[in-house]
Amino acid sequence: MKAFSVSIGVSGGYGDVALGADIGPGMDLVATAQQVAQAHPGGVPAVAELLKVSANTLQHKLNPSNTTHHLTLQEALALQLATGNVAVLQAMAKQLGYTVQRATPDQSGGDPVEAFMHFQAQVGDFTRAAADALLDGDPVTPNEQRRVEFRGQELLAAVTHLVSTTAALVPKREG
């Protein structure tokens, strides 16, 4: 009989938050940072190159069991900026009883029709996530709840975007 093993890669989570489904309340922040780096294309070596640090040193800093190398707050920020994955920020916020909402950039040049269509798409995504969690009759799982939370945050961002876009169209008063 031949022995074999199967490796299953990390799949994306919800939208641009690659590991949203795998990061729960109370999860070790270093383990979260480790997952962020591992999920990035090319893994830790690619992230180390982006951060201009040794891959070996970064691997040690991302190891929750390592007691000699520690990820600093500045390095955690740089990791998130380099990967575009804010899971460490989200894990910190969750441990403190907060949520993270993306800031809406200036919409003075935004297309109001596009903003409205994006809002409607987010309503649909949120509705789908909530329905998937509620309609099967089973208790809501942690992954289903995280998906509903993520879709809720995306919906709030779309509302803010639409409000900012329409506000930019209001004629300015003189004087």
Residue pairs with C-beta under 8 A, 6 or more apart in sequence:
10 18
10 19
10 35
10 38
10 39
12 18
12 39
13 19
13 20
13 21
13 22
13 150
14 20
14 21
14 146
14 147
14 150
14 151
15 150
15 154
16 84
16 85
17 85
17 86
17 87
17 90
17 150
18 36
18 39
18 40
18 85
18 87
19 32
19 35
19 36
19 39
19 85
19 87
20 87
20 90
20 146
20 147
20 150
21 143
21 146
21 147
22 35
23 32
23 35
23 87
23 90
23 91
23 94
23 146
24 94
24 142
24 146
25 94
25 95
26 95
27 91
28 64
29 76
29 88
29 91
29 92
29 95
30 61
30 62
30 63
30 64
30 71
31 64
32 87
32 88
32 91
33 62
33 71
33 76
33 79
33 88
34 62
34 63
34 64
35 87
36 79
36 80
36 83
36 85
36 87
36 88
37 43
37 44
37 47
37 58
37 62
37 79
37 83
38 44
39 83
39 85
40 46
40 47
40 82
40 83
40 85
42 49
44 55
44 58
44 59
44 62
45 55
47 58
47 79
47 82
47 83
48 54
48 55
48 57
48 58
48 59
49 55
50 82
50 83
51 58
51 75
51 78
51 79
51 82
57 69
60 66
60 68
60 69
61 69
61 70
61 71
61 75
62 71
63 69
71 79
76 88
79 88
80 86
80 87
80 88
80 89
86 100
89 100
90 99
90 100
93 99
93 100
99 149
99 153
100 153
101 153
101 156
101 157
101 160
102 153
102 157
104 157
104 160
104 161
104 164
106 164
106 168
107 115
107 161
107 164
107 165
107 167
107 168
108 168
109 168
110 161
110 164
110 165
110 168
111 165
112 162
112 165
112 166
112 169
115 158
115 161
115 162
115 165
115 166
116 162
118 158
118 161
118 162
119 155
119 158
119 159
119 161
119 162
121 158
122 151
122 154
122 155
122 157
122 158
123 155
123 158
125 151
125 154
125 155
126 148
126 151
126 152
126 154
126 155
128 151
129 144
129 147
129 148
129 150
129 151
130 148
130 151
132 144
132 147
133 140
133 141
133 144
133 145
133 147
133 148
134 140
140 148
